[in-house]
Amino acid sequence: MNKETYRTMMHRLEVATNGELLAFRSRCADEMRSPLAAVDPDYRRSGKLLLKKINEEIEARHDIAVLNLRRERVKREAVIVDLDASRKAL
């Protein structure tokens, strides 16, 4: 994979939706099972690199989503605690 193709693919990964990332991963995994990947080491190497980057992006987005959910839960619990404290003060 040349530098321009790599740069284009990394940009596509950054702007892709979660569904598109899963589709990219599926297609890349299919390509890794193709006869061309078995014969061409450069093709196999670039495919493995791309698959690794896709998986890293999926994991990073998942981690961010989990952190956001935890933050929201903490904020909701803080609001509930504040409401309870204010009721007791009355």
C-alpha positions in Angstrom: 0.0 0.0 0.0 1.6 3.3 -1.0 1.5 6.4 1.2 -1.3 8.1 -0.6 -3.6 5.0 -0.4 -2.7 4.6 3.3 -3.5 8.2 4.0 -6.8 7.9 2.2 -7.7 4.8 4.1 -6.8 6.4 7.5 -9.0 9.3 6.6 -11.9 7.0 5.6 -11.5 5.2 9.0 -11.7 8.5 10.9 -14.9 9.7 9.2 -16.6 6.3 8.8 -19.7 5.5 10.9 -19.6 2.5 13.2 -21.5 0.4 10.6 -19.1 1.3 7.9 -16.2 0.3 10.1 -17.7 -3.1 10.7 -18.3 -3.5 6.9 -14.6 -2.4 6.2 -13.4 -5.0 8.8 -15.5 -7.7 7.2 -14.3 -6.9 3.7 -10.7 -6.7 4.8 -11.0 -10.1 6.6 -12.5 -11.6 3.4 -9.6 -10.1 1.4 -7.1 -11.6 3.8 -8.6 -15.1 3.0 -8.2 -14.5 -0.7 -5.7 -16.4 -2.8 -3.9 -13.2 -3.6 -3.1 -12.6 0.1 -1.7 -16.2 0.3 0.7 -15.4 -2.6 1.6 -11.7 -2.3 3.4 -10.9 1.0 3.1 -7.1 0.5 -0.7 -7.4 0.0 -0.9 -9.6 3.1 1.2 -7.2 5.1 -0.8 -4.2 4.1 -4.0 -6.0 4.7 -3.0 -7.0 8.2 -2.0 -3.5 9.0 -5.3 -2.2 7.7 -7.2 -4.8 9.7 -5.2 -3.8 12.8 -6.0 -0.1 12.3 -9.7 -0.9 11.8 -9.8 -2.9 15.0 -8.0 -0.2 16.9 -10.5 2.4 15.7 -13.5 0.2 16.7 -12.0 -0.4 20.1 -11.2 3.3 20.6 -14.8 4.3 19.7 -16.2 1.6 22.0 -14.0 2.9 24.9 -15.1 6.5 24.2 -18.8 5.4 24.2 -18.4 3.5 27.5 -16.7 6.5 29.1 -19.4 8.8 27.9 -22.1 6.5 29.3 -20.3 6.3 32.7 -20.0 10.1 32.8 -23.7 10.5 32.1 -24.5 8.0 34.8 -22.4 9.8 37.3 -24.0 13.1 36.4 -27.5 11.6 36.8 -26.6 10.1 40.1 -25.1 13.4 41.2 -28.4 15.2 40.3 -30.4 12.5 42.2 -28.2 12.9 45.3 -28.5 16.7 45.2 -32.3 16.4 44.9 -32.4 14.0 47.9 -30.2 16.3 49.9 -32.3 19.3 49.1 -35.5 17.5 50.1 -34.0 16.5 53.4 -32.9 20.1 54.0 -36.5 21.3 53.6 
